[in-house]
């Protein structure tokens, strides 16, 4: 009798916490949709998710348990995972204060805000009670897909009307939406696999989600989202064989890319300049190569400690072919920006962080959960390697939201499995 009563109470608390998150998930979807026209709002997504998790955790505990449930953190377990991020943050903070760019501390501050909000949300995940209905995890991804496809059907009228005018009558304004969608795709597919449906229904629903996502991604000009989609597929396939192989594929792949990129960039660009690739259809890739080879002298001038946070902003550089002056706000690659801003010291700390984060994602108790989390990590690294600035808080917020939600789904699924 006592065991039955305890199980019923856990089910009730789990359902209350699930209902609380389902309610806030709707608000998060609204924030995601509006992020198409106000991407800076993505900076706040991890904080909103953290507040939702705090509320859901308190909703899931009632009676005497509420008064005797301290918000504890097992620091013995937390320090090994937190130490590399802390070390990286301290070095980046020092290079922001010593940077010649006056806006560097403010830019790094926005980055830290989004990152700290994500870390807080991860800690709060562990406070949710076991069991309960968690199909709400699928709701944000499905609702976002529906909203984006609706926007596509309307030929962008929703976004264009909000921004006032035909200046967005091109595909590029879907780029951020495409990236966010590809980050949410592994979460949606994992949640479908956990739903109480038959195999045919799950397969049908999964196919609809994949096709709808592919439609948005292909309609956009986001080649980084397309790269992330390939990486997700690759990680999922490797995880079918062994999760550990996928983990080391991500870690070693990231290490090879960030360590070798400055070495191979100059000969690669010089070789490509002699081919038809340079005048072909991949002009966005060509522009990236022009940018990366243009900032190589700054990496070579200060390879060990870097030049300081946001150094590329407003400095200008000469195109290696035409000799004309060029400028970009950032290198559009964390692989190059880590070198130019933080030097080899920052590169080593960044690799330590990637190892810690990837290893943590691979510790999920079930293979599908580990594959889902590793897919999100690989997608984030893939997008960050070829697009966006390293310190852009909105992308950190977008990535943090996806990583935290992936951890949340894996955590709730494991709790449901082990609940008495």
C-alpha positions in Angstrom: 0.0 0.0 0.0 2.8 2.4 1.0 4.6 1.6 -2.3 1.5 2.2 -4.3 0.8 5.5 -2.6 4.4 6.6 -3.2 4.2 5.7 -6.9 0.9 7.6 -7.2 2.4 10.7 -5.5 5.4 10.6 -7.8 3.2 10.3 -10.9 1.1 13.3 -9.6 4.2 15.4 -9.0 5.7 14.4 -12.3 2.5 15.4 -14.1 2.4 18.8 -12.4 5.9 19.5 -13.4 5.3 18.3 -17.0 2.2 20.5 -17.2 4.2 23.5 -15.9 6.9 23.0 -18.6 4.3 22.4 -21.3 2.8 25.8 -20.5 6.1 27.6 -20.6 7.1 25.6 -23.7 4.4 27.5 -25.6 5.9 30.8 -24.5 9.3 29.6 -25.6 8.0 28.7 -29.0 6.6 32.2 -29.3 10.0 33.6 -28.4 11.6 31.3 -31.1 9.2 32.4 -33.8 9.7 36.1 -33.0 13.4 35.4 -33.1 13.1 35.2 -36.9 12.5 38.9 -36.9 14.3 39.8 -33.7 17.3 37.4 -33.4 18.9 39.2 -30.5 16.0 37.9 -28.4 17.6 34.5 -28.6 20.1 35.7 -26.0 17.3 35.4 -23.4 16.1 32.0 -24.3 18.3 30.0 -21.8 17.3 32.3 -19.0 13.6 31.9 -19.8 14.1 28.1 -19.9 16.0 28.3 -16.6 13.0 30.1 -15.0 10.6 27.6 -16.5 12.7 24.7 -15.0 12.8 26.4 -11.6 9.0 26.8 -11.7 8.4 23.3 -12.9 10.7 21.8 -10.2 8.8 23.6 -7.5 5.4 22.7 -9.0 6.5 19.0 -8.9 7.2 19.0 -5.1 4.4 19.5 -2.6 3.7 19.0 1.1 6.5 18.2 3.5 8.9 17.5 0.5 8.8 21.1 -0.6 10.2 22.3 2.8 12.9 19.7 2.9 14.1 19.9 -0.7 17.2 22.1 -0.8 18.5 23.3 -4.1 21.8 21.4 -3.8 24.6 20.9 -6.2 27.0 18.1 -6.0 30.1 20.2 -6.4 32.4 17.1 -6.3 30.8 16.0 -9.6 30.3 19.5 -11.0 33.8 20.8 -10.7 35.4 18.5 -13.3 32.9 19.6 -15.9 32.8 23.2 -14.8 36.6 23.8 -14.5 37.5 24.0 -18.2 34.7 26.5 -18.9 35.8 28.6 -15.9 39.4 28.6 -17.1 38.3 29.5 -20.6 36.1 32.3 -19.3 38.9 33.7 -17.1 41.3 33.8 -20.1 38.7 35.3 -22.4 37.9 37.9 -19.7 41.6 38.8 -19.4 42.0 39.2 -23.2 38.8 41.3 -23.3 40.1 43.7 -20.7 43.5 43.9 -22.5 42.0 44.1 -26.0 42.5 47.3 -28.1 38.8 47.2 -29.0 36.9 49.3 -26.5 33.6 47.3 -27.1 35.3 44.0 -26.1 34.2 43.9 -22.4 30.6 44.6 -23.4 30.6 41.9 -26.1 32.1 39.4 -23.8 29.6 40.3 -21.1 26.7 39.5 -23.4 28.3 36.1 -24.2 28.8 35.4 -20.5 25.2 36.2 -19.8 23.9 33.7 -22.4 26.4 31.1 -21.3 25.7 31.5 -17.6 22.0 31.3 -18.2 22.5 28.0 -20.1 24.6 26.6 -17.2 22.0 27.6 -14.7 19.3 25.8 -16.7 21.5 22.7 -16.9 21.8 22.7 -13.1 18.0 23.1 -12.7 17.3 20.1 -14.9 18.4 17.8 -12.1 15.7 19.3 -9.8 12.8 17.8 -11.8 11.0 14.9 -10.1 11.0 11.5 -11.7 8.3 10.1 -14.0 5.3 12.0 -15.2 4.2 12.8 -18.8 6.9 14.5 -20.8 5.4 14.5 -24.3 5.7 18.3 -23.9 9.3 17.9 -25.1 8.1 17.5 -28.6 5.8 20.5 -28.5 8.4 23.3 -29.1 10.0 21.5 -32.0 6.7 20.7 -33.7 5.2 24.1 -33.2 8.4 25.8 -34.5 8.3 23.7 -37.6 4.7 24.5 -38.2 5.3 28.2 -37.8 8.3 28.2 -40.1 6.6 26.2 -42.8 3.6 28.5 -42.6 5.9 31.4 -43.1 7.3 29.7 -46.1 3.9 29.0 -47.6 3.1 32.7 -47.2 6.4 33.4 -49.1 7.8 35.2 -46.2 4.9 37.6 -45.8 4.9 37.2 -42.1 8.5 38.2 -41.7 8.3 40.8 -44.4 5.3 42.5 -42.9 6.9 42.6 -39.5 10.0 44.2 -40.8 8.2 46.5 -43.2 9.1 46.4 -46.8 10.5 44.2 -49.6 14.1 44.5 -48.4 13.9 40.9 -47.1 12.6 39.4 -50.4 15.5 37.0 -50.5 16.2 33.7 -48.7 18.8 35.0 -46.3 16.3 36.0 -43.6 15.5 32.3 -43.0 19.2 31.5 -42.2 18.9 31.9 -38.4 15.6 30.0 -38.5 17.1 27.2 -40.5 20.0 26.9 -38.0 17.6 26.8 -35.0 15.5 24.3 -36.7 18.4 21.9 -37.4 19.4 22.2 -33.8 15.9 21.2 -32.7 15.5 18.4 -35.1 17.3 15.7 -33.0 15.2 16.7 -30.1 12.0 16.3 -32.1 13.0 12.9 -33.5 14.0 11.6 -30.0 10.7 12.8 -28.5 8.7 11.1 -31.3 10.5 7.8 -30.4 9.4 8.1 -26.8 5.8 8.9 -27.5 3.0 6.3 -26.9 2.3 5.6 -30.5 2.6 2.7 -32.8 5.6 2.2 -35.1 3.7 3.3 -38.2 2.5 6.4 -36.5 6.0 7.3 -35.2 7.5 6.7 -38.6 4.9 8.8 -40.3 5.3 11.7 -37.8 9.1 11.5 -38.0 9.0 11.6 -41.8 6.7 14.7 -41.7 9.1 16.5 -39.3 12.2 15.6 -41.4 10.6 16.7 -44.6 9.2 19.9 -43.1 12.7 20.7 -41.6 14.4 19.9 -44.9 12.1 22.3 -46.8 13.0 25.2 -44.5 16.7 24.4 -44.5 16.9 24.0 -48.3 14.9 27.1 -49.0 17.3 29.2 -46.9 20.8 30.1 -47.9 22.2 28.7 -44.7 25.0 26.3 -45.9 26.0 26.1 -42.2 22.6 24.6 -41.4 23.0 22.1 -44.3 26.4 21.2 -42.9 24.9 20.7 -39.5 22.3 18.4 -41.0 25.0 16.2 -42.5 26.8 16.1 -39.1 23.7 15.0 -37.3 23.1 12.2 -39.8 26.8 11.1 -39.4 26.7 11.1 -35.6 23.4 9.2 -35.6 24.8 6.5 -37.9 28.0 6.2 -35.8 26.0 6.0 -32.6 24.2 3.0 -34.0 27.5 1.2 -33.9 29.0 2.6 -30.7 28.4 5.9 -28.8 32.0 6.2 -27.7 33.1 6.3 -31.4 30.8 9.2 -32.1 32.1 11.0 -29.0 35.7 10.7 -30.1 34.8 11.5 -33.7 33.5 14.9 -32.5 36.4 15.5 -30.1 39.2 14.5 -32.6 37.4 16.2 -35.5 37.2 19.5 -33.6 40.8 19.2 -32.4 42.1 18.5 -36.0 40.0 21.4 -37.4 41.1 24.0 -34.9 44.7 23.0 -34.8 45.3 22.5 -38.5 43.1 25.3 -40.0 45.8 28.0 -39.7 48.4 25.7 -41.2 46.4 24.6 -44.2 44.5 27.8 -44.9 47.2 29.6 -46.9 48.2 26.7 -49.2 44.5 25.7 -49.6 43.4 29.2 -50.7 46.3 29.6 -53.0 45.5 26.3 -54.7 41.8 27.1 -54.9 42.6 30.4 -56.5 44.0 28.6 -59.5 40.8 26.5 -60.0 37.3 27.2 -61.3 36.0 26.9 -57.7 37.0 30.5 -57.1 34.7 31.7 -59.8 32.0 29.0 -59.4 28.7 28.9 -57.6 30.0 28.6 -54.1 30.6 32.3 -53.6 29.6 32.3 -49.9 32.4 29.7 -49.3 34.8 31.8 -51.4 34.0 34.8 -49.3 34.8 32.9 -46.1 38.1 31.8 -47.5 39.0 35.4 -48.5 38.2 36.4 -44.9 40.1 33.7 -43.2 43.2 34.1 -45.4 43.0 37.9 -44.8 43.2 37.6 -41.0 46.1 35.0 -41.1 48.8 37.8 -40.7 47.2 38.7 -37.3 47.3 35.1 -36.1 50.9 34.8 -37.2 51.8 38.1 -35.4 50.5 36.8 -32.0 50.1 33.1 -32.1 50.4 32.3 -28.4 48.3 34.8 -26.5 46.2 36.2 -29.4 45.4 39.8 -30.1 42.4 40.3 -27.8 38.7 39.8 -27.9 36.9 41.3 -31.0 40.2 42.1 -32.6 39.0 41.6 -36.1 36.1 44.1 -35.7 36.9 47.3 -37.6 40.6 46.6 -38.2 40.2 45.9 -41.9 42.5 43.8 -44.1 43.5 43.4 -47.7 42.1 40.8 -50.0 44.9 38.5 -51.0 44.0 38.6 -54.8 42.6 42.0 -55.6 44.4 43.9 -52.8 41.3 45.9 -52.0 40.5 46.8 -48.4 37.9 44.5 -46.7 36.3 44.5 -43.3 34.1 42.1 -41.3 32.8 42.3 -37.7 34.1 38.8 -37.0 35.8 35.9 -38.8 32.6 33.8 -39.1 34.4 30.8 -37.6 35.3 30.0 -34.0 38.2 28.0 -35.4 39.8 31.1 -36.7 38.5 33.6 -34.1 39.9 31.5 -31.2 43.3 31.8 -32.7 43.2 35.5 -33.6 41.5 36.6 -30.3 42.9 34.2 -27.7 45.9 32.5 -29.3 47.1 29.0 -28.6 46.3 29.4 -24.9 42.7 29.9 -25.8 42.7 27.1 -28.4 44.0 24.6 -25.7 41.3 25.8 -23.3 38.6 25.6 -26.0 39.6 22.0 -26.8 39.4 21.2 -23.1 35.8 22.6 -23.0 34.8 20.6 -26.1 36.2 17.4 -24.6 34.3 18.1 -21.3 31.0 19.0 -23.0 31.1 16.1 -25.5 32.0 13.6 -22.8 29.1 14.8 -20.7 26.7 14.4 -23.6 27.8 10.9 -24.2 27.1 9.8 -20.6 23.3 9.4 -21.1 22.0 6.1 -19.8 20.4 5.1 -23.1 21.9 5.0 -26.7 19.1 7.1 -28.3 19.5 9.8 -25.6 23.3 9.9 -26.0 22.9 10.0 -29.8 20.5 12.9 -29.5 22.7 14.9 -27.3 25.9 14.3 -29.3 24.0 15.2 -32.5 23.2 18.6 -31.0 26.8 19.2 -29.9 28.1 18.2 -33.3 25.6 20.5 -35.0 26.5 23.5 -32.8 30.2 23.0 -33.5 29.6 22.6 -37.2 27.6 25.8 -37.5 30.1 27.7 -35.3 33.0 26.5 -37.4 31.8 28.1 -40.6 29.4 30.9 -39.6 28.6 33.5 -36.9 31.0 35.2 -34.5 32.4 33.5 -31.5 31.1 36.0 -29.1 27.6 36.5 -30.6 25.3 36.1 -27.6 22.2 35.3 -29.7 23.9 32.2 -31.2 25.2 31.2 -27.7 21.6 31.6 -26.5 20.2 29.5 -29.4 22.9 26.8 -28.9 22.4 26.8 -25.1 18.6 26.4 -25.5 19.1 23.4 -27.8 21.7 21.7 -25.6 19.8 22.3 -22.4 16.5 21.0 -23.9 18.4 17.9 -25.2 19.8 17.3 -21.7 16.3 17.8 -20.2 14.7 15.3 -22.5 17.4 12.7 -21.8 17.2 13.4 -18.1 13.4 13.0 -18.0 13.5 9.8 -20.1 16.1 8.3 -17.7 14.0 9.3 -14.7 10.9 7.8 -16.2 12.8 4.5 -16.8 14.1 4.3 -13.2 11.2 5.6 -11.3 9.7 3.1 -8.9 
